[in-house]
Amino acid sequence: MVLLVIYGHNWSFSQYSNIWAFGINAGIDFNTDPPVAITTRINTSEGTASVCNANGQLLFYTDGTTVWDRNHNIMDNGSDLHGLGTDITSSTTQGTLIVPIPGDTRRYYIFSLGSFESGFLGRLYYSEVDMNLNNGIGSVSRKGNLLDSSLTEHMTAVSGNNCNVWLLMASRSNVFKAYSIDINGIAPPVISPRIPGGGGGSWNGVLGSLDVSPDRNKAAIAQGLNVALYDFNTDRGTLTNPLMLYENADSYYYGICFSPDNSKLYAANEAELHQFDLRSRDTAAIKASRQVIAAVSYPGLKRGPDGKIYCAHSGSGSLDVINKPNLAGTACQFVVNGFPLLGGTRSTRGLPNSTILVALEKNTTTLTDTIRCADSFTLAATDTARKNYLWQDGSLEKTLTIDTSGTYWVTYQNVTGNICEEYIDTFHIVFYKNKRIYSTNFMEGMCRADTLILQAQHMATGGYLWEDASPGNTKVARKAGTHWVNYRVDSLCELYTDTFRVSYHEYQLSFTTDTLHCVDDPVVLHNTSDEPFTDFRWTYGNGAGSSNKHPVAHSYTHPGRYELKLVGLIEGRCADSAMSYITVDALFPLRLEADRKAICAGENVHFYTQIDSTTIQALYWLFDDQERMTTANGLYYQHAYASPGTFVVQLKALSRACPDVERTDTIKVYPLPRIDLGPDSSLCWQGQTILLANKALQTGGDYTYLWSTGATGTLLPVTQPGSYSLTISAAPLGCSSTETVTVAKDCYVDIPNAFTPDGDGHNDYFFPRQLLSAKVTAFNMQIRNRWGQLLFETNATDGRGWDGRYNNQEQPAGVYVYQVLVSLGNNTRQQYQGNVTLLR
């Protein structure tokens, strides 16, 4: 193994801006040479920003309001970044900017700057994107944080010298603000004076671009009619020594851009593209070096990763290109429409805004090694205490497993101290892969008690390794299955694998028998074992046993559960066993008891039994009146008899193993007395008495009578209406029957006690017409007042009655006296007298 370690310091630019997104769905991919036009989801007038990883692969891009992921979908939580619910950035010259958080390659700030046209001029918001989220596609972890206000549309960022990034802003109060961004967040700004912008109007000095030279020593600003140059201090973030390169121009400056070698500055206004030569130390010479490079219309300017400067025009299908921006004058090779965009896409005024990042690379390590006789090899960074590992295939782990020869590298960062230090380990690997040779052997034993010796087929140049990690060229196989051994034979990377498939004859010992028996029943055993078994031993679980292959039947004299076991041998060395359990039931004495031996017809008799629920499966009941009932392990049953007689009850218990058991009993059922009092009757007052009696014929027996009146005779005279019942009881059990008859009054007079002669059709007349029974044959009614004066008289049973008038005059409300004489159909007369109330 040869290890070469190289230490050095080298400034290099990150690949993080290798893909641009700008204009109307336009974009450029600089990962190829020459770069190619692509399509994006962006659609904005001016400022945009995009970011790639260290390999130049797109991570996300934004217009300051919305952010899209590498798949050109809106990122998780990536809408309305500033939280204002409207677009405030699309008309901002440098409306958005992406700044990687120093020391953490997976998190980024997005800054959103409000435009003059939006009404939110100078408001600066920031959001945070975490690429560790959403399965590595990224998510906006927080957004809508207001950082500052009263700013212009100028914004850029550049690496500092203290593991930080300076965010540079211009304030409308004619100062510069430099915010230091590091792993701990965003610090309060450093303030530097700024030359006011030239021109008139409320947007004087508000519009235009701010740029920092690639070597980070200069800063330039296009602000209205002026272009100013400053010295920039990367340690303190200050802008000093202002130099007005051009002022009071004929049109407003917009784009500003340094050449890649820091020697030239390009500024574009509404009509022309100018170049300034910065190499001279004489300020007058610098101002005098201005040259007109081309007639253009208000372009945005940006350095590309390929060392060219690109110029954007609003609504154009291509970009102008300065091919050699380090050269003076026309030698810079300005080409109109030098980079065509894809059909359906357009440029607008702005090009992507980006941070000038400079990373310090040191502790570069190169490892050269030859790997022999291996299927794969795991590479590891020389220092695994660092963070943010990135291999050339995009892997983020500390190690990388490879299986082919080649050159591999990993970058990572320091964890302690200066976290801006980057490390690169490069590995040059040559592989000699294993040559694998396989063999398979099959081995079979008589039974599991056999011992099989497994042996490797060749002598190894190194050690042997079996699947259970045991060494040596032999191994005892103690179980069936697959066994293998790995070993090397010579120096040509030959790796042998001998596989042994071990199996045994599976001879089985077995027997069959019924598992449920009754006490003293013979238990028959059937030996069903495989033929190789020669020696047998039976144990019955009760101290008895046998050595016969087919033993005679065995009987158990006591109930219980017994273990029946058979052990067999093959040639005295291969053993097997079989086992079963036998349950032995006892004969059960069945009991049958009734709560009564004699009942009246229609009554229930209750039957009781007692059983062993574990051995009795069901009970069958059979009654002489043909009703049958089956219960499962029931202990109680009731039955009613509808007719008299003597009946036999039979109970049969079905056992699961022993013979069935039967019991019987006899029940005497006595009849109920018969009663017939005839139909309901009616009577009239002062009519004949009704005699109630039982009209049903009774059979011989001893009967007692009890009427509802308390009488105990066989006859009951009735002179009043009502309900009358008779109960007859018979000896010897007192079986009884009851019947009720109703005697009604069929002649009567009912008279109302008030009426209301108000003409409403209800109760307007006093007359008992509707209440007179059909037995009334003659009728007379008189009405008198309280002084005895006769006010009304009628003999008509179908008249209307008194209407409350006398001599056609309404009588006052009050109490009046009536007298009613009636003759009934039984030649009796009745007189009724009382009061009636006239209501008004």
SVG drawing of the C-alpha trace seen along z (x, -y; Angstrom):
<svg xmlns="http://www.w3.org/2000/svg" viewBox="-149 -65 153 125">
<polyline fill="none" stroke="black" stroke-width="0.4" points="0.0,0.0 1.3,-3.5 0.0,-6.5 0.6,-10.0 -0.5,-13.0 -0.5,-16.5 -1.1,-19.6 -1.8,-22.9 -4.1,-26.0 -6.1,-26.8 -9.0,-29.2 -11.7,-27.6 -15.3,-28.5 -18.1,-26.1 -20.3,-24.5 -23.3,-25.6 -24.5,-28.0 -24.1,-25.6 -27.8,-25.7 -29.7,-28.9 -33.4,-29.5 -34.7,-32.9 -37.2,-34.8 -40.2,-33.0 -39.6,-29.2 -36.0,-29.7 -32.8,-28.2 -29.1,-27.1 -27.2,-24.0 -23.5,-24.7 -22.5,-21.1 -21.8,-20.5 -19.3,-22.2 -20.8,-24.1 -23.7,-24.8 -27.2,-24.0 -30.6,-25.7 -33.2,-24.1 -36.8,-24.6 -37.8,-25.6 -41.0,-26.5 -39.9,-30.1 -41.9,-33.0 -40.8,-36.4 -39.7,-39.8 -36.4,-40.3 -34.6,-38.7 -34.3,-34.9 -31.9,-32.5 -30.9,-28.9 -28.5,-26.5 -26.7,-23.2 -24.8,-20.8 -21.0,-20.5 -21.3,-18.2 -23.3,-20.8 -26.6,-18.9 -29.7,-21.2 -31.2,-21.4 -33.9,-24.1 -34.6,-27.6 -36.9,-30.5 -38.4,-33.9 -38.4,-35.0 -42.1,-34.2 -42.2,-30.5 -39.4,-27.8 -39.3,-24.8 -37.4,-21.6 -35.0,-19.7 -38.0,-17.9 -39.4,-21.3 -42.3,-20.9 -43.2,-23.5 -41.2,-22.4 -42.9,-21.3 -44.1,-24.4 -42.5,-26.4 -45.3,-28.9 -45.8,-32.5 -42.3,-32.6 -42.8,-36.1 -46.3,-35.4 -47.9,-38.5 -50.2,-36.6 -49.0,-38.5 -46.0,-38.8 -43.6,-41.4 -40.3,-40.2 -40.9,-39.6 -40.2,-43.3 -37.2,-43.7 -33.8,-44.1 -32.1,-41.6 -35.3,-40.4 -34.1,-37.1 -30.9,-35.4 -29.9,-31.9 -27.1,-31.8 -25.7,-28.4 -25.4,-28.4 -21.6,-28.1 -20.6,-24.8 -23.9,-23.0 -24.1,-22.0 -27.7,-20.8 -29.3,-24.1 -29.9,-27.4 -31.3,-30.8 -33.6,-32.4 -33.8,-36.2 -36.9,-37.9 -36.7,-41.7 -39.8,-43.9 -39.9,-45.9 -40.7,-49.6 -43.8,-48.6 -45.3,-46.2 -45.8,-48.8 -43.4,-46.8 -40.2,-48.5 -37.2,-47.7 -38.8,-45.0 -36.4,-42.1 -37.7,-38.7 -35.8,-35.4 -36.8,-31.7 -34.9,-28.5 -34.6,-25.4 -33.5,-22.1 -32.4,-19.5 -32.5,-16.7 -36.3,-16.8 -38.8,-15.2 -36.5,-12.3 -33.7,-14.6 -35.9,-16.6 -36.0,-19.4 -38.6,-21.4 -39.0,-25.0 -38.6,-24.6 -39.5,-28.2 -40.5,-31.3 -41.9,-34.9 -39.2,-36.3 -38.9,-40.1 -35.2,-41.1 -35.1,-44.8 -37.0,-47.5 -36.4,-50.9 -33.9,-49.2 -33.3,-49.6 -33.5,-46.9 -29.8,-46.0 -28.8,-42.7 -25.8,-40.4 -23.6,-38.1 -20.0,-37.1 -17.9,-34.8 -16.1,-36.3 -12.8,-35.4 -14.3,-34.1 -16.3,-31.1 -19.1,-33.5 -21.0,-35.0 -21.6,-38.8 -25.2,-39.7 -24.8,-43.2 -27.8,-45.6 -28.2,-49.3 -30.4,-51.5 -32.5,-54.4 -30.8,-56.4 -27.6,-56.3 -25.7,-53.6 -24.6,-50.0 -25.6,-47.3 -23.5,-44.1 -25.1,-41.2 -22.7,-38.4 -24.2,-35.0 -22.6,-31.9 -23.6,-28.6 -25.2,-30.5 -27.5,-32.7 -27.7,-36.3 -25.9,-39.0 -26.9,-42.7 -25.6,-44.7 -22.3,-46.5 -22.9,-50.1 -20.9,-51.9 -21.6,-55.2 -23.0,-55.2 -22.8,-57.8 -26.4,-58.8 -27.8,-57.7 -28.2,-60.1 -31.4,-61.3 -34.8,-62.4 -38.1,-60.8 -39.2,-58.8 -37.2,-55.8 -33.9,-57.7 -31.1,-55.4 -33.5,-52.7 -33.2,-50.5 -30.1,-48.7 -27.6,-46.0 -24.8,-45.4 -21.8,-43.1 -18.6,-42.1 -15.5,-41.2 -14.5,-37.5 -11.4,-38.2 -13.8,-39.9 -11.7,-43.1 -14.1,-45.4 -17.8,-46.2 -19.7,-48.2 -23.2,-49.5 -25.4,-50.8 -27.8,-53.3 -29.9,-55.5 -27.7,-57.8 -24.5,-56.9 -22.0,-54.0 -19.8,-53.8 -16.9,-51.6 -15.8,-50.7 -13.1,-48.7 -14.6,-45.8 -13.1,-44.4 -13.9,-40.7 -12.9,-40.6 -15.1,-43.5 -17.8,-43.7 -17.2,-47.4 -17.3,-49.3 -14.8,-52.2 -12.9,-54.6 -15.9,-55.3 -15.1,-56.3 -17.8,-57.7 -17.0,-56.0 -19.8,-57.7 -22.6,-60.1 -25.4,-62.1 -25.7,-59.7 -28.2,-60.1 -30.1,-57.0 -30.5,-54.9 -28.0,-52.1 -29.3,-48.7 -26.8,-45.8 -23.4,-45.7 -20.8,-42.9 -17.0,-42.3 -14.9,-40.2 -13.7,-36.8 -10.1,-38.2 -11.4,-41.3 -9.8,-43.6 -12.9,-44.9 -16.3,-46.2 -19.3,-46.2 -22.3,-48.5 -25.4,-48.6 -28.1,-51.3 -31.1,-51.7 -29.1,-52.3 -25.5,-51.1 -23.2,-48.5 -20.0,-50.1 -16.7,-48.7 -14.3,-50.2 -10.7,-49.1 -9.8,-48.7 -6.1,-47.8 -4.8,-51.3 -4.3,-52.7 -5.1,-56.2 -8.7,-57.0 -8.8,-59.4 -7.5,-56.8 -10.1,-54.3 -12.9,-56.8 -11.4,-57.7 -11.2,-54.0 -15.0,-53.8 -15.8,-52.3 -19.1,-51.6 -19.1,-47.9 -22.5,-47.6 -25.9,-49.4 -28.2,-47.4 -31.5,-48.0 -31.3,-47.8 -29.8,-44.4 -29.1,-42.4 -25.6,-41.1 -24.1,-37.9 -20.9,-36.0 -21.3,-32.3 -19.4,-29.3 -17.8,-29.1 -16.0,-32.4 -18.3,-34.4 -20.7,-37.2 -24.4,-36.8 -26.7,-39.8 -30.5,-39.6 -33.1,-41.6 -36.8,-41.6 -38.9,-39.4 -35.9,-38.0 -35.6,-34.3 -31.8,-34.5 -29.0,-36.0 -26.2,-38.3 -22.7,-36.9 -19.4,-38.5 -17.1,-35.6 -13.8,-37.0 -14.8,-39.6 -11.2,-39.8 -10.0,-41.6 -10.3,-45.4 -12.6,-47.0 -14.1,-45.1 -11.5,-42.3 -14.0,-41.1 -16.0,-39.6 -19.6,-40.8 -22.0,-38.6 -25.6,-39.6 -28.0,-36.7 -25.0,-34.6 -26.9,-32.0 -30.3,-30.9 -32.9,-29.8 -35.4,-26.9 -38.6,-27.5 -41.4,-28.7 -39.0,-30.3 -38.0,-34.0 -35.5,-36.1 -36.6,-39.2 -34.5,-41.9 -33.0,-39.9 -30.6,-37.0 -30.1,-34.8 -28.6,-36.4 -25.9,-34.3 -23.6,-34.4 -19.8,-34.6 -18.6,-31.6 -14.9,-30.8 -14.1,-27.6 -10.6,-26.9 -9.5,-23.4 -6.7,-21.9 -5.5,-18.5 -5.9,-16.8 -5.1,-13.1 -4.4,-10.7 -4.5,-6.9 -3.2,-4.3 -3.8,-0.7 -4.1,2.7 -6.9,4.9 -6.4,8.7 -8.8,11.5 -11.9,9.6 -15.5,9.3 -15.8,5.7 -13.9,3.2 -15.1,0.4 -13.4,-3.0 -13.4,-5.3 -12.4,-8.9 -9.1,-9.4 -10.8,-11.4 -14.3,-10.1 -14.7,-12.7 -15.7,-15.3 -19.1,-16.1 -21.0,-16.7 -19.4,-13.8 -20.0,-13.8 -18.6,-11.1 -18.3,-11.4 -21.5,-9.3 -23.5,-11.6 -23.4,-9.3 -23.4,-11.1 -22.1,-8.4 -18.6,-8.2 -17.8,-5.1 -18.3,-3.8 -18.3,-0.1 -16.9,0.5 -16.4,3.6 -14.5,2.3 -11.2,0.7 -11.1,-3.1 -10.5,-6.5 -12.8,-7.6 -12.9,-10.8 -14.8,-12.2 -15.1,-15.7 -15.9,-16.6 -15.7,-19.5 -14.1,-20.1 -16.4,-19.8 -14.4,-21.8 -12.4,-25.0 -12.6,-26.5 -15.5,-24.7 -14.8,-26.3 -11.9,-23.9 -12.7,-21.3 -11.0,-18.0 -10.6,-15.8 -9.5,-12.2 -8.8,-10.6 -8.5,-6.8 -6.9,-5.0 -8.0,-1.3 -7.0,1.8 -9.0,4.9 -8.2,8.6 -11.6,10.2 -12.2,13.6 -12.5,16.6 -15.2,18.7 -15.4,22.5 -18.4,24.3 -19.1,27.9 -22.2,29.7 -22.2,33.0 -25.2,35.0 -24.9,37.1 -27.6,39.3 -27.7,41.0 -29.9,43.8 -31.4,41.6 -30.6,38.6 -28.4,40.5 -25.9,41.2 -22.8,39.1 -21.7,37.8 -18.2,36.3 -18.0,33.5 -14.6,32.9 -13.3,30.2 -12.3,31.5 -8.9,29.7 -6.0,28.6 -6.2,24.9 -3.4,22.4 -5.1,20.5 -7.6,21.4 -11.0,23.1 -14.2,21.3 -17.5,23.2 -20.9,21.6 -20.9,21.8 -17.4,20.1 -15.7,23.4 -12.2,24.0 -10.5,27.1 -11.1,29.1 -13.6,31.5 -16.8,30.9 -19.3,33.2 -22.9,32.8 -25.2,32.8 -28.4,31.8 -30.0,32.1 -29.7,29.1 -27.1,27.3 -23.5,26.9 -20.7,25.2 -17.0,24.3 -15.0,21.5 -11.2,21.8 -8.5,20.6 -6.3,23.0 -3.5,20.9 -2.4,17.3 -4.7,16.8 -7.6,15.7 -9.3,19.1 -12.0,19.2 -13.6,22.6 -17.0,23.2 -17.9,26.8 -21.6,27.3 -22.9,30.4 -26.6,31.2 -27.2,33.5 -30.4,35.5 -31.6,38.4 -34.1,41.1 -37.2,40.0 -38.5,43.3 -41.5,42.7 -42.9,44.6 -46.7,44.5 -49.8,46.3 -53.6,45.8 -56.3,46.4 -59.6,45.0 -59.0,42.3 -62.3,42.5 -63.4,45.7 -65.6,46.8 -64.3,48.5 -63.5,52.2 -63.8,51.9 -60.9,53.5 -58.5,50.9 -57.2,52.2 -53.8,50.9 -52.7,50.9 -49.0,50.5 -48.6,48.5 -44.8,47.9 -42.4,48.0 -40.8,51.4 -37.2,50.8 -38.2,50.6 -37.5,53.9 -37.7,53.3 -40.8,52.0 -41.9,51.0 -45.4,50.0 -46.4,48.2 -50.1,47.8 -49.9,45.0 -51.3,47.2 -48.1,49.2 -48.8,51.8 -47.0,52.3 -45.9,54.7 -42.9,55.4 -44.9,57.0 -45.1,55.3 -48.9,55.8 -50.0,56.2 -53.3,57.7 -56.2,55.5 -55.8,53.8 -58.6,52.7 -58.7,49.8 -60.6,50.5 -60.7,46.9 -61.8,43.7 -59.2,41.1 -56.8,39.8 -53.9,42.1 -50.7,41.4 -50.1,44.2 -46.5,44.3 -44.6,46.4 -40.8,46.4 -39.0,48.1 -35.4,48.8 -33.8,49.5 -30.8,51.7 -30.4,50.6 -29.3,47.1 -32.0,45.1 -34.8,44.3 -38.2,42.8 -41.3,42.5 -45.1,41.9 -47.6,40.9 -51.3,40.5 -53.8,39.9 -56.7,42.2 -59.7,40.9 -61.7,43.6 -65.3,42.7 -67.1,44.3 -70.7,45.7 -73.1,43.0 -76.2,43.7 -79.0,41.5 -81.6,40.0 -85.1,38.7 -87.3,36.8 -90.6,34.9 -91.7,32.2 -95.3,33.6 -96.8,37.0 -100.4,35.6 -101.5,32.3 -104.6,30.6 -105.0,30.5 -103.1,27.5 -100.6,27.3 -96.8,27.7 -94.8,30.5 -91.1,30.0 -88.6,32.8 -85.0,32.8 -82.0,34.9 -78.3,35.1 -75.6,36.0 -71.8,35.8 -71.6,33.0 -68.2,34.2 -69.4,37.7 -73.1,37.2 -73.7,35.7 -77.4,35.3 -80.7,36.0 -83.8,37.2 -87.3,36.7 -90.4,38.7 -93.9,38.1 -97.1,40.2 -98.9,37.2 -96.4,37.5 -94.3,34.4 -90.6,35.0 -87.7,32.8 -83.9,33.1 -81.6,31.0 -77.8,31.0 -76.6,31.6 -79.8,30.1 -80.6,30.7 -84.2,29.3 -87.3,29.5 -91.0,28.6 -94.0,30.0 -97.8,29.2 -100.6,31.8 -103.7,30.5 -106.0,33.5 -106.5,35.8 -105.1,39.2 -102.1,41.2 -98.9,40.5 -95.4,42.1 -92.3,39.9 -89.1,41.5 -85.6,39.9 -82.7,41.3 -79.0,40.2 -76.6,40.6 -73.0,41.1 -70.0,40.4 -68.3,43.7 -70.4,45.8 -73.8,47.5 -76.9,45.2 -79.0,45.1 -82.8,44.8 -85.2,43.8 -89.1,43.5 -91.7,41.9 -95.6,41.7 -97.7,38.5 -101.5,38.5 -103.5,35.6 -106.9,34.7 -109.7,33.1 -111.1,29.5 -114.8,29.1 -117.2,28.0 -119.2,24.7 -121.9,23.2 -123.9,20.2 -125.6,19.5 -125.7,16.2 -125.6,12.7 -129.1,11.6 -131.1,8.4 -133.8,7.2 -136.1,4.3 -136.7,2.5 -139.5,4.1 -139.3,7.1 -138.9,10.8 -135.8,12.3 -133.2,14.1 -131.8,17.5 -128.2,18.3 -127.1,22.0 -124.5,24.3 -126.1,25.8 -123.1,28.2 -123.4,31.9 -120.8,33.0 -119.3,36.5 -119.2,38.1 -117.1,36.5 -117.0,34.3 -117.5,30.6 -117.8,27.4 -119.5,24.1 -118.5,20.5 -120.3,17.5 -118.7,14.1 -121.4,12.9 -120.1,15.4 -123.0,17.8 -122.1,21.6 -125.3,23.1 -125.9,24.4 -128.4,21.6 -128.0,17.8 -131.1,15.4 -130.2,12.0 -132.3,8.9 -129.7,6.2 -127.6,5.7 -123.9,6.6 -121.2,9.3 -121.6,12.6 -119.0,15.5 -119.1,19.1 -116.0,21.2 -116.4,25.0 -113.6,27.0 -113.2,30.8 -111.5,33.2 -108.8,34.5 -106.5,31.7 -109.0,28.9 -108.9,28.5 -111.2,25.6 -112.9,23.8 -114.5,20.3 -117.1,18.6 -118.6,15.1 -122.0,13.8 -123.3,10.2 -126.8,9.2 -127.8,5.8 -130.6,3.3 -132.7,2.9 -135.2,0.1 -134.1,-3.3 -134.3,-7.1 -131.3,-9.4 -131.8,-13.1 -129.2,-15.9 -128.5,-18.5 -127.7,-21.5 -128.2,-22.9 -127.1,-26.0 -129.7,-27.4 -127.3,-29.6 -128.1,-28.3 -124.8,-26.6 -126.4,-23.2 -125.0,-21.6 -127.2,-21.0 -129.6,-23.8 -132.7,-22.0 -133.4,-20.3 -134.9,-16.9 -134.0,-13.3 -135.1,-12.0 -131.8,-10.4 -131.4,-8.8 -134.9,-7.1 -134.8,-3.4 -137.0,-1.4 -139.1,-0.3 -140.7,-3.7 -144.4,-3.7 -145.7,-7.0 -144.1,-10.3 -144.8,-13.8 -142.3,-16.5 -142.9,-19.9 -140.5,-22.8 -141.1,-25.4 -139.1,-28.3 -138.0,-28.8 -141.4,-30.3 -143.3,-27.2 -144.6,-28.9 -145.1,-26.4 -142.9,-27.5 -143.0,-24.4 -144.8,-21.0 -144.8,-18.2 -146.1,-14.6 -144.3,-13.9 -141.4,-11.4 -140.1,-12.8 -140.4,-16.5 -137.6,-19.0 -137.8,-19.8 -137.5,-23.2 -135.5,-25.8 -135.1,-28.1 -138.1,-30.5 -141.4,-31.3 -144.0,-33.0 -141.2,-33.4 -139.1,-35.3 -135.6,-34.1 -135.5,-33.1 -132.6,-34.2 -129.7,-31.9 -130.2,-30.0 -131.6,-26.8 -135.1,-25.4 -137.1,-22.5 -138.2,-19.6 -140.7,-16.7 -140.8,-13.7 -143.5,-10.9 -142.8,-7.7 -144.6,-4.4 -142.5,-1.3 -143.2,1.8 -143.6,4.0 -146.6,1.9 -144.7,-0.1 -144.6,-3.9 -141.6,-6.0 -141.4,-9.6 -138.2,-11.8 -137.8,-15.2 -134.7,-17.4 -132.9,-20.6 -131.5,-21.7 -129.2,-24.7 -129.8,-27.0 -126.5,-28.5 -126.0,-31.5"/>
</svg>
